[in-house]
Amino acid sequence: MDWKKKLIDLADQRAQALAEAEKALNENDQAGYDGAMERVGNLNGEIQRVQNLLAEQQKRLDAQTPDPAEQRDMAEERGNTLLTGGAVSFTAQEVRRAVCNDVTLATGTLVEPTGGGGTIRDPLGNLTSSIVDQVYVQDLTGMNAYLEPYVISELDARGGNVKANAGKARAVSEDPVFGVAEIRPYELNVTTFVDRNLSRLSPAGYYEKIHGMAMRAMRRKLAGLIVNGDGQATPDMYGVKNARNKAGADIFASVEVSGVDETLLDTLYFSYGSDAATGPSARLFLSKADLAAIGRLRNGDKERVFKIRPDSANANTGVIEDGGVIVPYTIVPDLTALSASAAGSGPVQTLLYGDPMNYELGLFGEYSIRVDDSVKAVERMTCILGDAMVGGNLIVDKGFVVAALPAGS
């Protein structure tokens, strides 16, 4: 019989019995609960017996002496591999045999496993801003740059008196104005070192966690780049707050605000879009401090002016109810908090309002996370490398409204 498979089946049966016991307890079914827990107890005893059998079988395998000829051949093969710069590995059984049979230990604690959780716990609210997933993403692999044309102003129609215009050349309409937004590559990277022995000291998946942390670090940096740009005097990657076209003109719009008050959302909502309509699919991008400041606003009856409803599936997003208007929001930690900016300290760009699809994020190749053992081989350090080439710019004229605290406000 395959006792390892038997052990897995018994564990599955125990999990099912526990689920039935929990269901019965929730439904106040005492008889069902007692019966399910009795099965759990019986299964625990059977699982323990199988575990004892497997442990004795492993001890017998560890005590067996390998064939000397096989050992010599294996040693020679591994030696050749090492000489040619390759890596060799040892099975768990080989390691157990070496430790238990060939090494004399002064204490048993050295080879006894130390208990450890199978999961490395993330910090509370370990999220990156969802703005990375909300913008328009374009695959620009293999390109040096990408030009996106957009309309700044359209044709204007003209009118006139029929008799007065008869037989005369009509006035020429103003020509449409176009702009070009350029998207150039910008390097995004993360580099960290960990001891190569880390993965051996705990049953938890260190490498998987490191890969995840590297990816989140890159996403956090990317969220900041999307709103603020790369910070250079002549940017390679434009953010919403400094988006410019090839002619050097701003692609975003600005509106002056005085602070977080009951008029803030109205100001942003009605400043976005054309004279004929409010802007569709727009969201508010703000810091958590400003979201809290909006939530603290009260009317004369000490009632909330705005109702904030976070998304239960993604705590980084939600909606703000302003009477009959519902404003979706996304928290971006890299934005300057309007509520923390002192009056007269402007000009300061703070909150953003617009359709995130008006911002194009260019990916000049895939994200890559790799492990390199050669960089600090002598120190026995493993290097975790994350790399990406990204770019971005607004591609719609006045595609975002930036709330700005003016100087002297």
Secondary structure, 3 states (H helix, E strand, C coil): CCHHHHHHHHHHHHHHHHHHHHHHHHCCCHHHHHHHHHHHHHHHHHHHHHHHHHHHHHHHHHHCCCCHHHHHHHHHHHHHHHHCCCCCCCCHHHHHHHHHHCCCCCCHHHCCCCCCCCCCCCCCCCCCCCHHHHCEEEECCCCCCEEEEEEEECCCCCCCCHHHHCCCCCCCCCCCEEEEEEECCEEEEEEEEEECCHHHHCCCCHHHHHHHHHHHHHHHHHHHHHHHCCCCCCCCCCCHHHCECCCCCECCEEEECCCCCCCHHHHHHHHCECCCCECCCCEEEECHHHHHHHHHCECCCCCECCEEEEECCEEEEEEEEECCEEEEEEECCCCCCHHHCCCCCCCEEEEEEECHHHEEEEECCCCEEEEEEEEECCCCEEEEEEEEEEEEEECCCCCEEEEEECCCC
